[in-house]
Amino acid sequence: MDKDLKELLKRAKTIPMTPQEQEKQRRSFAYGNSKIENDRITMATIDEAAQLLKKERECK
């Protein structure tokens, strides 16, 4: 691996993410992985599913 890239990755690990950034990254990950299996998946689909999961967690 390139020396500069290694250094950037090392520094990136020390930067804390906000809850909003974590949620955005989680949804992006879900979209990317779901889209591979199903071309009909959209970001709106992922957002709807995330909202439903959030409501379910709040009810518990």
N, CA, C and O atoms as CSV, one atom per row, in Angstrom:
chain,resi,resn,atom,element,x,y,z
A,1,MET,N,N,0.856,-1.183,0.000
A,1,MET,CA,C,0.000,0.000,0.000
A,1,MET,C,C,0.898,1.241,0.000
A,1,MET,O,O,1.956,1.261,0.629
A,2,ASP,N,N,0.464,2.241,-0.697
A,2,ASP,CA,C,1.192,3.502,-0.781
A,2,ASP,C,C,1.366,4.127,0.604
A,2,ASP,O,O,0.447,4.100,1.422
A,3,LYS,N,N,2.538,4.682,0.859
A,3,LYS,CA,C,2.859,5.293,2.165
A,3,LYS,C,C,1.885,6.418,2.530
A,3,LYS,O,O,1.422,6.494,3.668
A,4,ASP,N,N,1.576,7.286,1.568
A,4,ASP,CA,C,0.650,8.395,1.832
A,4,ASP,C,C,-0.751,7.882,2.170
A,4,ASP,O,O,-1.413,8.409,3.063
A,5,LEU,N,N,-1.189,6.863,1.457
A,5,LEU,CA,C,-2.510,6.293,1.718
A,5,LEU,C,C,-2.556,5.680,3.112
A,5,LEU,O,O,-3.538,5.857,3.833
A,6,LYS,N,N,-1.518,4.972,3.493
A,6,LYS,CA,C,-1.450,4.399,4.837
A,6,LYS,C,C,-1.577,5.480,5.905
A,6,LYS,O,O,-2.289,5.306,6.894
A,7,GLU,N,N,-0.886,6.591,5.700
A,7,GLU,CA,C,-0.936,7.692,6.659
A,7,GLU,C,C,-2.337,8.289,6.733
A,7,GLU,O,O,-2.830,8.575,7.824
A,8,LEU,N,N,-2.978,8.478,5.589
A,8,LEU,CA,C,-4.338,9.020,5.575
A,8,LEU,C,C,-5.312,8.088,6.301
A,8,LEU,O,O,-6.161,8.545,7.066
A,9,LEU,N,N,-5.187,6.794,6.058
A,9,LEU,CA,C,-6.057,5.835,6.734
A,9,LEU,C,C,-5.826,5.844,8.237
A,9,LEU,O,O,-6.776,5.752,9.014
A,10,LYS,N,N,-4.590,5.951,8.642
A,10,LYS,CA,C,-4.252,6.005,10.068
A,10,LYS,C,C,-4.894,7.230,10.727
A,10,LYS,O,O,-5.461,7.132,11.815
A,11,ARG,N,N,-4.800,8.379,10.057
A,11,ARG,CA,C,-5.384,9.609,10.620
A,11,ARG,C,C,-6.909,9.554,10.609
A,11,ARG,O,O,-7.551,10.048,11.536
A,12,ALA,N,N,-7.495,8.957,9.567
A,12,ALA,CA,C,-8.952,8.884,9.468
A,12,ALA,C,C,-9.556,8.099,10.621
A,12,ALA,O,O,-10.669,8.394,11.059
A,13,LYS,N,N,-8.833,7.101,11.117
A,13,LYS,CA,C,-9.327,6.288,12.226
A,13,LYS,C,C,-9.481,7.084,13.516
A,13,LYS,O,O,-10.211,6.663,14.414
A,14,THR,N,N,-8.814,8.216,13.623
A,14,THR,CA,C,-8.864,9.000,14.862
A,14,THR,C,C,-9.933,10.087,14.846
A,14,THR,O,O,-10.145,10.759,15.855
A,15,ILE,N,N,-10.599,10.265,13.727
A,15,ILE,CA,C,-11.600,11.330,13.605
A,15,ILE,C,C,-12.969,10.775,13.995
A,15,ILE,O,O,-13.476,9.867,13.337
A,16,PRO,N,N,-13.573,11.311,15.060
A,16,PRO,CA,C,-14.893,10.805,15.467
A,16,PRO,C,C,-15.985,11.265,14.494
A,16,PRO,O,O,-15.930,12.361,13.936
A,17,MET,N,N,-16.969,10.398,14.315
A,17,MET,CA,C,-18.103,10.727,13.453
A,17,MET,C,C,-19.292,11.117,14.310
A,17,MET,O,O,-19.482,10.583,15.403
A,18,THR,N,N,-20.092,12.048,13.811
A,18,THR,CA,C,-21.317,12.418,14.505
A,18,THR,C,C,-22.356,11.307,14.267
A,18,THR,O,O,-22.216,10.519,13.333
A,19,PRO,N,N,-23.377,11.249,15.098
A,19,PRO,CA,C,-24.437,10.259,14.858
A,19,PRO,C,C,-25.073,10.411,13.467
A,19,PRO,O,O,-25.445,9.419,12.842
A,20,GLN,N,N,-25.194,11.648,12.991
A,20,GLN,CA,C,-25.768,11.878,11.665
A,20,GLN,C,C,-24.857,11.316,10.571
A,20,GLN,O,O,-25.335,10.725,9.603
A,21,GLU,N,N,-23.558,11.501,10.729
A,21,GLU,CA,C,-22.608,10.960,9.754
A,21,GLU,C,C,-22.623,9.434,9.764
A,21,GLU,O,O,-22.541,8.797,8.713
A,22,GLN,N,N,-22.727,8.857,10.949
A,22,GLN,CA,C,-22.791,7.399,11.055
A,22,GLN,C,C,-24.040,6.859,10.365
A,22,GLN,O,O,-23.981,5.853,9.658
A,23,GLU,N,N,-25.156,7.527,10.572
A,23,GLU,CA,C,-26.407,7.095,9.946
A,23,GLU,C,C,-26.323,7.214,8.425
A,23,GLU,O,O,-26.764,6.320,7.704
A,24,LYS,N,N,-25.765,8.301,7.947
A,24,LYS,CA,C,-25.615,8.484,6.504
A,24,LYS,C,C,-24.715,7.395,5.916
A,24,LYS,O,O,-25.004,6.862,4.844
A,25,GLN,N,N,-23.641,7.071,6.607
A,25,GLN,CA,C,-22.734,6.030,6.132
A,25,GLN,C,C,-23.405,4.657,6.175
A,25,GLN,O,O,-23.214,3.842,5.272
A,26,ARG,N,N,-24.191,4.402,7.225
A,26,ARG,CA,C,-24.905,3.133,7.342
A,26,ARG,C,C,-25.875,2.944,6.187
A,26,ARG,O,O,-25.958,1.865,5.601
A,27,ARG,N,N,-26.607,4.002,5.865
A,27,ARG,CA,C,-27.564,3.924,4.760
A,27,ARG,C,C,-26.860,3.767,3.416
A,27,ARG,O,O,-27.327,3.025,2.551
A,28,SER,N,N,-25.759,4.449,3.242
A,28,SER,CA,C,-24.988,4.326,2.011
A,28,SER,C,C,-24.473,2.897,1.837
A,28,SER,O,O,-24.505,2.350,0.735
A,29,PHE,N,N,-24.001,2.302,2.922
A,29,PHE,CA,C,-23.525,0.920,2.894
A,29,PHE,C,C,-24.665,-0.030,2.540
A,29,PHE,O,O,-24.502,-0.924,1.710
A,30,ALA,N,N,-25.818,0.167,3.172
A,30,ALA,CA,C,-26.977,-0.680,2.893
A,30,ALA,C,C,-27.401,-0.545,1.434
A,30,ALA,O,O,-27.719,-1.539,0.782
A,31,TYR,N,N,-27.405,0.670,0.930
A,31,TYR,CA,C,-27.780,0.896,-0.471
A,31,TYR,C,C,-26.810,0.189,-1.416
A,31,TYR,O,O,-27.235,-0.535,-2.317
A,32,GLY,N,N,-25.529,0.394,-1.216
A,32,GLY,CA,C,-24.533,-0.191,-2.100
A,32,GLY,C,C,-24.608,-1.703,-2.140
A,32,GLY,O,O,-24.514,-2.307,-3.208
A,33,ASN,N,N,-24.777,-2.316,-0.977
A,33,ASN,CA,C,-24.841,-3.775,-0.930
A,33,ASN,C,C,-26.160,-4.318,-1.465
A,33,ASN,O,O,-26.185,-5.380,-2.086
A,34,SER,N,N,-27.247,-3.606,-1.230
A,34,SER,CA,C,-28.555,-4.055,-1.716
A,34,SER,C,C,-28.673,-3.893,-3.229
A,34,SER,O,O,-29.258,-4.738,-3.907
A,35,LYS,N,N,-28.125,-2.822,-3.743
A,35,LYS,CA,C,-28.217,-2.529,-5.172
A,35,LYS,C,C,-27.531,-3.620,-6.001
A,35,LYS,O,O,-27.952,-3.902,-7.122
A,36,ILE,N,N,-26.490,-4.225,-5.460
A,36,ILE,CA,C,-25.795,-5.305,-6.162
A,36,ILE,C,C,-26.753,-6.461,-6.425
A,36,ILE,O,O,-26.709,-7.081,-7.488
A,37,GLU,N,N,-27.612,-6.748,-5.461
A,37,GLU,CA,C,-28.527,-7.885,-5.560
A,37,GLU,C,C,-29.846,-7.548,-6.253
A,37,GLU,O,O,-30.493,-8.427,-6.822
A,38,ASN,N,N,-30.243,-6.279,-6.203
A,38,ASN,CA,C,-31.565,-5.916,-6.719
A,38,ASN,C,C,-31.510,-4.522,-7.338
A,38,ASN,O,O,-31.358,-3.533,-6.621
A,39,ASP,N,N,-31.631,-4.435,-8.645
A,39,ASP,CA,C,-31.559,-3.152,-9.353
A,39,ASP,C,C,-32.708,-2.201,-9.025
A,39,ASP,O,O,-32.631,-1.005,-9.306
A,40,ARG,N,N,-33.771,-2.737,-8.432
A,40,ARG,CA,C,-34.916,-1.870,-8.121
A,40,ARG,C,C,-34.729,-1.089,-6.829
A,40,ARG,O,O,-35.551,-0.230,-6.508
A,41,ILE,N,N,-33.670,-1.367,-6.083
A,41,ILE,CA,C,-33.401,-0.652,-4.827
A,41,ILE,C,C,-32.994,0.787,-5.136
A,41,ILE,O,O,-32.174,1.041,-6.018
A,42,THR,N,N,-33.580,1.714,-4.398
A,42,THR,CA,C,-33.225,3.133,-4.522
A,42,THR,C,C,-32.853,3.656,-3.137
A,42,THR,O,O,-33.082,2.987,-2.129
A,43,MET,N,N,-32.287,4.841,-3.098
A,43,MET,CA,C,-31.994,5.448,-1.796
A,43,MET,C,C,-33.296,5.695,-1.036
A,43,MET,O,O,-33.321,5.623,0.193
A,44,ALA,N,N,-34.372,5.984,-1.759
A,44,ALA,CA,C,-35.665,6.184,-1.100
A,44,ALA,C,C,-36.105,4.891,-0.409
A,44,ALA,O,O,-36.659,4.937,0.689
A,45,THR,N,N,-35.863,3.742,-1.041
A,45,THR,CA,C,-36.190,2.451,-0.439
A,45,THR,C,C,-35.425,2.268,0.861
A,45,THR,O,O,-35.988,1.845,1.872
A,46,ILE,N,N,-34.143,2.588,0.826
A,46,ILE,CA,C,-33.297,2.456,2.012
A,46,ILE,C,C,-33.765,3.418,3.105
A,46,ILE,O,O,-33.841,3.039,4.274
A,47,ASP,N,N,-34.076,4.651,2.734
A,47,ASP,CA,C,-34.545,5.635,3.711
A,47,ASP,C,C,-35.850,5.181,4.378
A,47,ASP,O,O,-36.018,5.331,5.588
A,48,GLU,N,N,-36.767,4.628,3.583
A,48,GLU,CA,C,-38.033,4.136,4.133
A,48,GLU,C,C,-37.792,2.998,5.119
A,48,GLU,O,O,-38.378,2.973,6.201
A,49,ALA,N,N,-36.936,2.068,4.745
A,49,ALA,CA,C,-36.628,0.939,5.626
A,49,ALA,C,C,-35.968,1.426,6.914
A,49,ALA,O,O,-36.276,0.923,7.995
A,50,ALA,N,N,-35.071,2.391,6.809
A,50,ALA,CA,C,-34.392,2.925,7.993
A,50,ALA,C,C,-35.387,3.601,8.926
A,50,ALA,O,O,-35.288,3.466,10.146
A,51,GLN,N,N,-36.340,4.321,8.361
A,51,GLN,CA,C,-37.355,4.984,9.186
A,51,GLN,C,C,-38.218,3.954,9.916
A,51,GLN,O,O,-38.540,4.127,11.091
A,52,LEU,N,N,-38.590,2.877,9.210
A,52,LEU,CA,C,-39.385,1.828,9.844
A,52,LEU,C,C,-38.616,1.168,10.985
A,52,LEU,O,O,-39.175,0.916,12.052
A,53,LEU,N,N,-37.347,0.891,10.759
A,53,LEU,CA,C,-36.520,0.294,11.814
A,53,LEU,C,C,-36.386,1.226,13.014
A,53,LEU,O,O,-36.401,0.782,14.162
A,54,LYS,N,N,-36.256,2.511,12.738
A,54,LYS,CA,C,-36.142,3.496,13.815
A,54,LYS,C,C,-37.414,3.517,14.656
A,54,LYS,O,O,-37.353,3.561,15.884
A,55,LYS,N,N,-38.568,3.486,13.985
A,55,LYS,CA,C,-39.855,3.476,14.711
A,55,LYS,C,C,-39.997,2.216,15.553
A,55,LYS,O,O,-40.484,2.268,16.682
A,56,GLU,N,N,-39.567,1.080,15.000
A,56,GLU,CA,C,-39.640,-0.176,15.747
A,56,GLU,C,C,-38.772,-0.119,16.999
A,56,GLU,O,O,-39.181,-0.582,18.064
A,57,ARG,N,N,-37.573,0.449,16.870
A,57,ARG,CA,C,-36.680,0.556,18.032
A,57,ARG,C,C,-37.274,1.472,19.092
A,57,ARG,O,O,-37.122,1.216,20.287
A,58,GLU,N,N,-37.953,2.540,18.666
A,58,GLU,CA,C,-38.533,3.485,19.603
A,58,GLU,C,C,-39.703,2.876,20.372
A,58,GLU,O,O,-39.975,3.269,21.507
A,59,CYS,N,N,-40.393,1.918,19.757
A,59,CYS,CA,C,-41.541,1.281,20.396
A,59,CYS,C,C,-41.140,0.256,21.448
A,59,CYS,O,O,-41.961,-0.126,22.282
A,60,LYS,N,N,-39.906,-0.187,21.422
A,60,LYS,CA,C,-39.463,-1.223,22.360
A,60,LYS,C,C,-39.082,-0.640,23.693
A,60,LYS,O,O,-38.687,-1.374,24.598
